[in-house]
Amino acid sequence: MDYTAIRTIRKRNRITLTDMAKRIGISKAYLSLIENNRKSPNIKVIEDICKELDCELRIIPKT
């Protein structure tokens, strides 16, 4: 999956990486890795990110 949209939405909402990580209870480093597609978060983290950014969770299979 491509998680780069997280950064786009986070920045659009003017939320810093540090603030976002604190709000969802993960490290800033881990959130950065997710946003750069270097780590795949578990479903709980994805749900927390979506809730914090007020966006829908959509799982789109790669073709």
Long-range contacts (C-beta under 8 A, 24 or more apart in sequence): 1-40, 1-59, 1-60, 1-62, 2-37, 3-34, 3-35, 3-37, 3-40, 3-41, 4-35, 4-36, 4-37, 6-34, 6-35, 6-49, 6-53, 7-35, 9-53, 9-55, 10-35, 10-53, 13-53, 15-52, 15-53, 20-49, 20-52, 23-52, 24-48, 24-49, 24-52
